[in-house]
């Protein structure tokens, strides 16, 4: 039997309201980016990526240095 645990983070309708958001998964707060899930923490100084901005890149709201491609996770400039 698998030790995978599922966490309900909301309805599809509610999650569609924002293209970038934090979701609560127990002790973790990953970022939901459209249909992708990533770490919710910027590796610069731990800023909350889910409250940042989104275009092609997720941008950390603390220093605007952490920029990560929305699909590949590739870092751009800054840190």
Buried (B, 14 or more C-beta within 10 A) or exposed (E): EEEEEEEEBEEEEEBEEEBBBBBEBEEEBBBBBEEEEBBBBBEBEEBBBBBBBBEEBBBBBBEEBBBBEBEEEEBEEEE
